[in-house]
């Protein structure tokens, strides 16, 4: 996916997720099956996972290069990244504590607006990147290790869809 397509998909997929969560009743928002997060917790998790990406993309580009290096091989495809992530999940991988939703009260108005604003700021920062930077600058992922910016954005696309599906399963 080129930069424009990534931006469009990130906006569209997150907007779809936000609209779904916004459409739920209070009872549906808090409903969860054993060992699964409720829809409100899914939304909080998506926010917690996007925030460090936005922060990293706001840094001067030399900082991530200094901290994490540059890719010598470029970016993997979306499909390859998803396969690697699913393998990590199958092996027992879980969200690190920092990315787990807290016990704070969920407010649709406040928390979904915050997620929507975060997505807008993230896509603004992506628009400033060159394709070569997206395929060379590395950033850390807690389960997958160092990823190029493009790979991390592929992950963000898959991730929101994954949690959208899980949120839908909680209200069935």
C-alpha positions as CSV (number, residue, x, y, z in Angstrom):
1,X,0.0,0.0,0.0
2,X,1.3,3.4,-0.8
3,X,1.1,6.3,1.7
4,X,-2.2,7.7,0.4
5,X,-3.8,4.2,0.6
6,X,-2.5,3.6,4.1
7,X,-3.9,7.0,5.3
8,X,-7.3,6.3,3.7
9,X,-7.5,2.8,5.1
10,X,-6.4,3.9,8.6
11,X,-9.0,6.6,8.6
12,X,-11.8,4.4,7.2
13,X,-11.1,1.3,9.3
14,X,-10.8,3.3,12.6
15,X,-13.9,5.3,11.7
16,X,-15.8,2.1,11.1
17,X,-14.6,0.7,14.5
18,X,-15.5,4.0,16.3
19,X,-18.9,4.1,14.7
20,X,-19.6,0.5,15.7
21,X,-18.6,1.1,19.4
22,X,-20.6,4.4,19.4
23,X,-23.7,2.5,18.3
24,X,-23.7,0.2,21.3
25,X,-25.8,0.5,24.3
26,X,-24.2,0.8,27.7
27,X,-25.1,-2.8,28.4
28,X,-23.5,-3.9,25.1
29,X,-20.4,-1.8,25.8
30,X,-19.7,-3.6,29.0
31,X,-20.7,-7.1,28.0
32,X,-17.8,-9.6,27.7
33,X,-17.4,-13.3,27.4
34,X,-15.0,-15.1,29.8
35,X,-11.3,-14.0,29.3
36,X,-12.3,-11.5,26.7
37,X,-12.4,-7.7,26.7
38,X,-15.7,-5.9,26.4
39,X,-16.2,-3.5,23.4
40,X,-15.3,-0.5,25.6
41,X,-12.0,-2.2,26.6
42,X,-11.3,-3.1,23.0
43,X,-11.6,0.6,22.1
44,X,-9.3,1.6,25.0
45,X,-6.7,-1.0,23.8
46,X,-6.8,0.3,20.3
47,X,-6.2,3.8,21.6
48,X,-3.3,2.7,23.8
49,X,-1.6,0.9,20.9
50,X,-1.9,3.8,18.4
51,X,-0.6,6.4,20.8
52,X,3.1,5.4,20.8
53,X,3.0,5.2,17.0
54,X,1.8,8.8,16.8
55,X,4.4,9.9,19.3
56,X,7.2,8.1,17.5
57,X,6.2,9.7,14.2
58,X,6.4,13.1,15.8
59,X,10.0,12.7,16.8
60,X,12.8,14.1,14.6
61,X,13.6,11.2,12.2
62,X,17.2,10.8,13.4
63,X,16.0,9.7,16.9
64,X,14.3,6.4,15.9
65,X,17.3,5.8,13.5
66,X,19.7,6.3,16.4
67,X,17.7,4.1,18.8
68,X,16.5,1.3,16.5
69,X,18.4,1.6,13.3
70,X,17.4,1.3,9.6
71,X,16.1,-1.6,7.7
72,X,18.4,-3.2,5.2
73,X,15.6,-5.2,3.6
74,X,12.7,-2.8,3.4
75,X,9.1,-3.6,4.4
76,X,7.3,-6.9,4.4
77,X,3.9,-7.1,2.8
78,X,0.7,-6.7,4.7
79,X,-0.1,-10.4,4.4
80,X,3.4,-11.4,5.6
81,X,3.1,-9.1,8.6
82,X,-0.3,-10.5,9.5
83,X,0.9,-14.1,9.3
84,X,3.9,-13.3,11.6
85,X,1.5,-11.6,14.1
86,X,-1.0,-14.4,14.1
87,X,1.9,-16.9,14.7
88,X,2.9,-14.8,17.8
89,X,-0.7,-14.9,19.1
90,X,-0.9,-18.7,18.5
91,X,2.3,-19.1,20.5
92,X,0.6,-17.4,23.4
93,X,1.6,-13.8,22.7
94,X,-0.6,-11.2,24.6
95,X,-0.7,-7.5,24.9
96,X,1.9,-6.2,27.4
97,X,0.6,-4.7,30.5
98,X,1.1,-1.1,29.2
99,X,-1.3,-1.8,26.4
100,X,-4.0,-3.4,28.5
101,X,-7.1,-1.3,29.1
102,X,-7.5,0.0,32.6
103,X,-10.4,-0.2,34.9
104,X,-11.3,3.5,34.4
105,X,-14.9,4.2,33.4
106,X,-15.4,4.3,29.7
107,X,-17.1,7.4,28.3
108,X,-18.2,7.0,24.7
109,X,-18.2,10.7,24.0
110,X,-14.8,11.4,25.6
111,X,-12.9,8.2,24.7
112,X,-14.2,7.8,21.1
113,X,-13.5,11.5,20.4
114,X,-10.0,10.9,21.8
115,X,-9.4,7.9,19.6
116,X,-10.8,9.8,16.6
117,X,-8.4,12.8,17.3
118,X,-5.5,10.4,17.7
119,X,-6.2,8.8,14.3
120,X,-6.4,12.2,12.6
121,X,-3.0,13.3,14.2
122,X,-1.4,10.0,13.2
123,X,-2.5,10.3,9.6
124,X,-1.3,13.9,9.5
125,X,2.2,12.7,10.5
126,X,2.1,9.8,8.0
127,X,1.4,12.4,5.2
128,X,4.7,14.1,6.0
129,X,6.8,10.9,5.5
130,X,8.6,9.9,2.3
131,X,8.0,6.4,1.1
132,X,11.7,5.7,1.5
133,X,11.4,6.6,5.2
134,X,8.4,4.4,5.7
135,X,10.5,1.4,4.4
136,X,13.7,2.2,6.2
137,X,13.1,3.7,9.6
138,X,12.6,1.1,12.3
139,X,10.4,1.3,15.4
140,X,9.8,-1.4,18.1
141,X,6.7,-3.6,18.4
142,X,6.3,-5.5,21.7
143,X,5.6,-8.9,20.0
144,X,7.1,-8.6,16.5
145,X,10.4,-6.7,17.3
146,X,11.6,-4.0,15.1
147,X,9.3,-3.1,12.2
148,X,9.6,-0.5,9.5
149,X,7.1,2.4,9.8
150,X,5.1,0.9,6.9
151,X,5.0,-2.5,8.6
152,X,3.9,-0.8,11.8
153,X,1.1,0.9,9.9
154,X,0.1,-2.4,8.3
155,X,-0.1,-3.8,11.8
156,X,-2.3,-0.9,12.9
157,X,-4.7,-1.7,10.1
158,X,-4.9,-5.3,10.9
159,X,-5.1,-4.6,14.6
160,X,-8.2,-2.4,14.5
161,X,-10.0,-4.9,12.3
162,X,-9.0,-7.7,14.8
163,X,-10.4,-5.8,17.7
164,X,-13.5,-4.7,15.8
165,X,-14.3,-8.3,15.2
166,X,-13.7,-9.2,18.8
167,X,-15.9,-6.3,19.9
168,X,-18.7,-7.6,17.6
169,X,-18.3,-11.1,19.1
170,X,-19.0,-9.7,22.6
171,X,-22.5,-8.6,21.7
172,X,-23.7,-11.6,19.9
